[in-house]
């Protein structure tokens, strides 16, 4: 399942990134099987957001690997004794979480 598609044929969209935005994080770009490990590795270099908020509204292209990254971030926060709130989850990705039965893990 894809959140959004670019109009550039079969070319994969560039991988997205987490950036610090105020006291939270913001994700922009694609998050798919092709780049999930790279995106997750890069996120480890950033301290978890002070507000605990991760804005996913900039997610432009995703598959179920995006869910795996979100779940990994939530687990990281729990391991660090922190809470993490995922905001702006695209409806199609939320639907995928419902289909897989992991909506409680990303809430």
N, C-alpha and C positions, 0 to 999 in steps of 0.2 A: 504494500500500500504506500502511496506517495502522498505527501502533504501538498506539494506543488511541483509543477514541472516547468522547466525553462523551455523556450522555444527553439533551442539550438540543436535539434536532432538528437542523436545518441550521445553527444558529448556529456560527460559527467559534470555536474556543477562543482565549482571549487569548494573545498571543505570549509566548514564554518569554524568559528572560534568563540570561546567565552572571553569576554572582556569585563573589566571592572567598570561599573557604571554607578557613580555615586557610592552608596554604601552596599550596593548589590552587584549582581552579575547580570550580563545580557549576552544572549547567544544570537549570533547572526550567521546566516549561510546554511549550507547543507550538512546533514548528519545522517550518513548511510553506512552500510557495511564497508564500503570502500575506505572510509576515513574515520570510523568510530574509534578505533584504537589510538590513532594519532590525536584526535580531539580529546579523548579521555586522558592520555598521557600529558598533553599540554595543560589540561585543567589542574593537574596535580601540582604544577608550579605556582599556582595562584592560591593564596589563602582564601578559605571559604568566606563568603560575604558576611559582613557585620550584621546586616539585617536578616540574613538567612534567606533572602529573596533571589531567585534566579528567573529572569524574564526570558521566556522562550518564544516570544511573539515574533522574533526575527528569523525563526526557522523557516527556510524557504523550500527545502526538499528533504524528505526523511523516509526511512523505512523502519522496521522493527529494531534495528540497531540503535536508533535514537532512544527507544525505551530502555535498552540495556545501559546506555550511558547515563540516563536520568536515574535509574535504579542504583547504579554504581555511585553516583554523587550522593544520593540519599544515604547509602550505606557508609560512605566516607564521613558524612556529617554525624551519623549515629556513633561511629567509632570515635569521633572527636568530641562526643558529648554535646553536639549541636543539633539544632533543627534546621531544616532546609525546606523552603516553600517554593514550589514550582508554579510560576505565574505565566499567563499568556500561552498556555499549551494550545496549539492548533487543534481544532475540533476533530480532524481526521486522525491525528495522533492519539488523542484521547479515546476515540472510538476503537483504535487498534489496541489500546491498553485494556479497554473493556472486553474486547474479543479474546485477548490472551488471559484475562482474569488477573491482571496486575495493577488495576486502578488504585487499590489500597496502598500499593508500594510507591506510587508516584504522587499520592495526595499530600 
